[in-house]
Every structure is written in C-alpha cells, then in structure tokens.
C-alpha cells in the first residue's frame, strides 16, 4: 500500500460562483477581488505538495484538467494536511504577488517570465 500524494506546480481553485451557488467552500474558490500583498486561505481535496520557496501561478479550474491561464502570481505561505470524515484535505495560506488582467504570458513553464534570460 502506498501513499497518494499529488505534486502541484500551481494552485488551481474554482470560480467564486461555485461558492455563491453553494457547491464549494469559499476557500476552494478564487476571491472575487484579488488584492496584491493580501493573504488568502485555500482548501484542496487530497494530499497535495506545493513549491513554497518561489512564486507559482494561481489558476482557475473547472475540474477534469480544464484550466485557465494564470490569474495571479502567488506564494504559498503554508500548507497543512488533515483528515475530515475519512477524506484527506490540504489547507493553507497564499499571498498574492501580482494580479494579471491582460492576455500577456506571465509564466514560462512555471517560472515568472522575468526570471528567464
């Protein structure tokens, strides 16, 4: 028997409408307004590992690997695994470094574009 762990190079959360419709908890969704330097909570089902030493993209997911382009550049500040009703979850905090409101490419692979020469 092994340990199921997912490694995530990004943080994929749902659209805020999923919370407003009662389908998801607010921590599972991207806030309606993202503010630079503000810290937000997140919640993901399953045991997840994130890169916490550098900036990663915040993306929107509709599930089943339907993903948006990055909505923001974030830093994961903490991630904790816990069990609720025999289901593993990962919760944590992320800080917004930059919000993207255009169609420009902001990440190359999973690095902010300014880091590549």
Secondary structure, DSSP 8 states (H G I E B T S, - for coil): -----EEESEEEEB-THHHHTTSS-GGGB--SS--TT-EEEEEEES-EEE--SS-EEEEEB-STT-B-S-SEEEEEEEEEEEEETTEEEEEEEEEEEEE--SSS--EETTEEGGG--
